[in-house]
């Protein structure tokens, strides 16, 4: 067989010169992609770094490496025009274009997602006090990348002729099974996301969650940890917190204190008036009490005493216990100095039908 006949013979519809030209075009596409990558590294990256916005840096970083693959894809697409292929080479060439295109797009999307999260989202979470968003962001990034890769894989399978209906159905059944098995965990995760979005409290706040009071020490992915007033650690699932009644004690500007003082029924109206003024003035004079929001009232007739209601607001929340103690001590001393008699609470014991 002569050399001329070898070059004139067709193989899968195309001759050797056609194949040589095809691979030459593909090689040129790779060279162009490499040149663009070099241009990106040397020129465009520096110019993008000089601008104030980070969007251009993010876009260039996302297409930096995939641009070489895009150059090869372009070379295959152009080189295919010089061939006259027959089956199955035609299907192989078509797939060799579609599949790398899908891979390149998925690659760029993954890099773009990671860059966006690293540039903007993580920068935001670093400024927040809650640790929950720091834990949620990487998970959200991984879930997004898994979704991108899974979608790209399904498109690739469809490009090579596989029936993706069965694949999608199996993924759906598997997803339902996983979701059913981990429904409590996911409920806690979504509860954590709810806490992050609504911010009813942050680390360091003193809160009351459905009767459980304490200082927030950590807001985690699944649970929130409190330190109660006895020094014990209380761990609450985030799903329960999302549906609970939350009172943020730290958010109050002052803490209102309501207390009652009993006087004997022998107290005269003049003595009652003097006792009311003495109680209000004594409480208002204590350091840490809002004097403008302090008052005392003859409240009601108790079982064994005339009851005075004393109400005041503590401004110094960091030492509210000490302020309350000082108010009680000063009132006791003031009443003793003024000769005002206080009554003791009367207890009842029931025996049978009689008390």
C-alpha positions in Angstrom: 0.0 0.0 0.0 1.5 3.4 -1.1 1.8 6.4 1.1 -0.7 8.3 -1.1 -3.3 5.6 -0.6 -2.8 5.7 3.2 -3.4 9.4 3.2 -6.3 9.2 0.9 -8.0 6.3 2.8 -10.9 7.4 5.1 -11.2 6.2 8.7 -14.6 6.7 10.3 -15.4 9.1 7.4 -12.3 11.3 7.6 -8.8 11.0 6.1 -5.5 11.3 7.9 -4.9 14.9 6.8 -8.2 15.8 8.2 -7.3 14.2 11.5 -4.0 16.0 11.5 -5.7 19.3 10.9 -8.2 18.5 13.7 -5.5 17.8 16.3 -3.7 20.9 15.1 -6.7 23.1 15.8 -7.2 21.4 19.2 -3.6 22.1 20.1 -4.0 25.7 19.0 -7.1 25.9 21.2 -5.0 24.6 24.2 -2.3 27.2 23.4 -4.9 30.0 23.3 -6.4 28.8 26.6 -2.9 28.8 28.2 -2.2 32.2 26.8 -5.4 33.5 28.3 -4.5 32.0 31.6 -1.1 33.7 31.5 -2.8 37.0 30.6 -5.1 36.5 33.6 -2.2 35.9 36.0 0.1 38.7 34.7 -2.2 41.5 33.6 -5.9 41.2 34.4 -5.3 40.0 38.0 -3.2 43.1 38.8 -5.7 45.4 37.2 -8.6 43.8 39.1 -6.6 44.1 42.4 -6.2 47.8 41.8 -10.0 48.4 41.7 -12.1 49.0 44.8 -14.7 46.3 44.1 -14.0 42.7 44.7 -16.4 41.4 42.0 -13.9 41.5 39.2 -11.3 39.7 41.4 -13.8 37.0 42.2 -14.8 36.5 38.5 -11.2 36.3 37.3 -10.3 33.9 40.1 -13.2 31.7 39.2 -12.2 31.3 35.5 -8.5 31.3 36.0 -7.8 27.6 35.6 -10.9 26.5 33.7 -10.0 28.9 30.9 -7.4 26.4 29.7 -10.1 23.7 29.4 -12.3 26.1 27.6 -9.6 26.7 25.1 -9.4 23.0 24.4 -13.2 22.8 24.1 -13.1 25.6 21.6 -10.4 23.8 19.6 -12.4 20.6 19.5 -15.5 22.5 18.4 -13.6 24.3 15.5 -11.6 21.2 14.6 -14.8 19.1 14.2 -15.7 21.3 11.2 -12.8 19.9 9.2 -13.9 16.3 9.8 -16.6 14.3 8.0 -17.2 11.7 10.8 -19.6 8.8 10.7 -21.1 7.0 13.7 -19.9 6.2 16.3 -17.1 8.9 15.9 -19.7 11.6 15.4 -21.3 10.8 18.8 -17.9 10.7 20.5 -17.0 14.1 19.1 -20.3 15.6 20.1 -19.9 14.2 23.6 -16.3 15.3 23.8 -17.6 18.9 23.5 -20.7 18.7 25.6 -19.1 16.9 28.6 -16.1 19.3 29.0 -18.4 22.3 28.6 -20.6 21.0 31.5 -17.4 20.2 33.5 -16.0 23.7 32.9 -19.2 25.4 33.8 -19.5 23.3 37.0 -15.9 24.0 37.8 -16.4 27.8 37.4 -19.6 27.6 39.4 -17.9 25.8 42.3 -15.0 28.3 42.3 -17.4 31.2 42.1 -19.5 29.9 45.0 -16.4 29.3 47.2 -15.0 32.7 46.3 -18.3 34.5 47.1 -18.6 32.7 50.4 -15.0 33.4 51.3 -15.1 37.0 50.2 -18.4 38.2 51.4 -20.3 35.8 53.6 -17.4 34.7 55.9 -16.3 38.4 56.2 -19.8 39.2 57.5 -19.9 36.2 59.9 -16.6 37.2 61.3 -18.1 40.5 62.4 -21.0 38.9 64.2 -20.9 37.7 67.8 -22.8 34.4 67.2 -20.8 31.3 66.4 -23.8 29.7 64.7 -23.3 31.4 61.4 -19.6 30.5 61.4 -20.8 26.8 61.5 -23.6 27.2 59.0 -21.6 28.9 56.3 -19.2 26.0 55.4 -22.2 23.6 55.5 -24.1 25.8 53.1 -21.1 26.0 50.8 -20.7 22.3 50.7 -24.3 21.7 50.1 -24.3 24.2 47.2 -21.2 22.6 45.7 -22.7 19.1 46.0 -25.8 20.3 44.2 -23.7 21.8 41.4 -21.6 18.7 41.0 -24.7 16.4 41.1 -26.5 18.5 38.5 -23.4 18.4 36.3 -23.1 14.6 36.7 -26.8 14.2 35.6 -26.3 16.3 32.6 -23.1 14.4 31.6 -25.0 11.1 32.0 -27.8 12.4 29.8 -25.2 13.5 27.2 -23.8 10.0 26.8 -27.2 8.4 26.4 -28.0 7.2 29.9 -31.6 7.3 31.2 -31.3 9.8 34.0 -34.9 9.4 35.1 -34.0 6.3 37.1 -31.0 8.2 38.6 -33.1 11.1 39.6 -35.8 8.8 41.1 -33.2 7.0 43.1 -31.7 10.2 44.4 -35.2 11.4 45.4 -35.9 8.2 47.3 -32.5 8.3 49.0 -33.0 11.9 49.9 -36.4 11.2 51.4 -34.9 8.3 53.4 -32.1 10.4 54.7 -34.4 13.3 55.5 -36.8 11.0 57.4 -33.9 9.5 59.4 -32.4 12.8 60.2 -35.6 14.9 60.6 -34.8 15.8 64.3 -31.3 16.8 63.4 -32.5 18.9 60.5 -35.2 20.4 62.7 -32.4 21.5 65.1 -30.3 22.9 62.2 -33.2 24.9 60.8 -34.0 26.0 64.4 -30.4 27.3 64.5 -30.9 29.1 61.2 -34.0 30.7 62.6 -32.0 31.9 65.7 -29.4 33.3 63.3 -31.9 35.1 61.2 -34.1 36.6 63.9 -31.3 37.1 66.5 -33.6 36.9 69.7 -30.3 36.7 71.6 -26.5 36.6 71.2 -23.7 35.0 73.2 -23.5 36.8 76.6 -27.2 37.7 76.8 -29.2 36.6 79.9 -32.4 35.0 78.7 -35.4 33.1 79.9 -36.5 30.3 77.5 -39.8 28.8 78.6 -38.8 29.0 82.3 -35.1 28.1 81.8 -33.1 31.2 82.6 -29.4 31.7 82.3 -26.6 33.4 80.3 -26.0 32.3 76.7 -22.5 30.7 76.4 -22.7 29.2 73.0 -25.1 29.0 70.0 -24.2 25.9 68.1 -25.4 24.2 65.0 -27.9 21.9 66.8 -28.0 23.2 70.4 -27.7 26.3 72.5 -25.9 26.2 75.8 -26.9 28.3 78.8 -25.2 28.8 82.2 -28.1 29.0 84.7 -27.9 31.1 87.9 -26.8 28.1 89.9 -23.7 27.7 87.7 -25.0 24.6 85.9 -24.8 24.1 82.1 -28.2 23.7 80.4 -28.2 22.5 76.8 -31.3 23.2 74.8 -32.1 21.9 71.2 -32.5 24.7 68.7 -35.7 23.3 67.4 -37.3 23.7 70.9 -35.9 27.2 71.1 -37.4 28.2 67.8 -40.9 27.5 69.0 -40.4 28.7 72.6 -41.3 31.9 74.3 -38.0 33.8 74.8 -37.5 36.7 77.2 -34.2 38.5 76.6 -33.4 39.9 80.1 -30.3 41.7 78.8 -32.4 43.8 76.4 -34.3 45.5 79.2 -33.1 49.1 79.8 -33.9 48.7 83.6 -35.1 45.9 85.8 -38.4 46.6 87.6 -38.6 45.4 91.2 -41.9 44.9 92.9 -42.1 44.2 96.6 -44.6 44.4 99.4 -44.3 45.7 103.0 -47.0 44.9 105.7 -48.1 47.4 108.4 -50.4 46.5 111.3 -54.1 47.3 111.1 -53.5 49.8 114.0 -51.7 52.1 111.6 -53.4 55.5 111.3 -53.9 57.2 107.9 -51.2 59.8 108.8 -48.8 57.0 109.7 -49.6 55.2 106.4 -48.9 58.4 104.4 -45.6 58.9 106.2 -44.6 55.2 105.6 -45.4 55.5 101.9 -43.2 58.6 101.5 -40.4 57.0 103.6 -40.4 53.8 101.5 -40.3 55.7 98.2 -37.7 58.2 99.3 -35.5 55.6 100.8 -35.6 53.4 97.6 -35.0 56.4 95.3 -31.9 57.4 97.3 -30.1 54.1 96.7 -27.3 54.3 94.0 -28.3 52.4 90.9 -32.1 53.1 91.3 -34.0 55.3 88.8 -35.4 57.9 91.2 -38.0 59.1 88.6 -39.6 55.7 88.4 -39.9 54.9 92.0 -43.2 54.9 93.9 -45.1 53.4 96.9 -48.8 52.8 97.2 -51.3 51.6 99.8 -52.1 48.5 97.8 -54.6 46.3 99.6 -55.9 44.9 102.9 -54.1 41.6 103.6 -55.2 38.9 105.9 -53.1 40.3 108.8 -51.7 43.6 107.5 -52.2 46.7 105.5 -50.0 46.1 102.4 -47.7 48.7 100.8 -46.6 48.1 97.3 -43.1 49.4 96.6 -42.0 49.6 92.9 -38.6 50.8 91.6 -36.4 50.3 88.6 -32.7 49.3 88.8 -30.5 51.0 86.2 -27.3 49.2 87.2 -28.2 45.8 85.7 -24.7 44.4 86.3 -25.2 44.6 90.0 -29.0 44.5 90.3 -28.8 41.9 93.2 -26.6 44.2 95.3 -28.9 47.2 94.6 -32.0 45.3 95.6 -30.3 44.1 98.8 -29.3 47.7 99.6 -32.9 48.9 99.1 -34.3 46.3 101.4 -31.6 47.0 104.1 -32.1 50.8 103.9 -35.9 50.5 104.1 -35.7 48.2 107.1 -33.3 50.6 108.8 -35.4 53.7 107.9 -38.6 52.1 109.2 -36.8 51.1 112.5 -35.5 54.6 113.0 -38.9 56.1 112.4 -40.6 53.6 114.7 -42.7 52.1 112.0 -43.8 48.6 112.9 -43.7 45.8 110.3 -45.9 42.8 110.4 -44.8 39.2 109.8 -46.5 37.0 107.2 -49.3 34.9 108.6 -49.1 31.2 107.7 -52.1 28.8 107.8 -52.2 25.1 108.5 -55.2 23.1 107.4 -56.2 20.1 109.4 -59.2 18.3 108.0 -61.9 20.8 107.3 -60.7 23.3 109.8 -57.8 25.8 109.6 
